[in-house]
């Protein structure tokens, strides 16, 4: 059976933070371009629920979720400790939400073990 999970960036706060970092928030607000809605980057990861019955299938899906999180929460053009922390927080939230949405015990265990070890 084929399923999917949608990974999303951290939401409007992340979008506004990115605009602030790039210095375009004032212009965007004046132009009416900033909206506080669910218009955030997202990516659908499709998977076969039967694959989650094996360790290799769980590991493969987990790697795909991590890759998708990097795509929906990309590196910022302005580097800095705060910027890096926001990107990592966005990715962590996207991964955690995906794992929770899938609701597979093996995947949740792998996530818990991996997130503790770095």
Secondary structure, 3 states (H helix, E strand, C coil): CEEEEEEECCCHHHHHHHHHHCCCHHHHHHHCCCCCCCCCCEEEEEEEHHHHHCHHHHHHHHHHHHHHHHHHCCCCCCCCHHHHHHHHHHHHHHHHHHHHHHCCHHHHHHHHHHHHHC
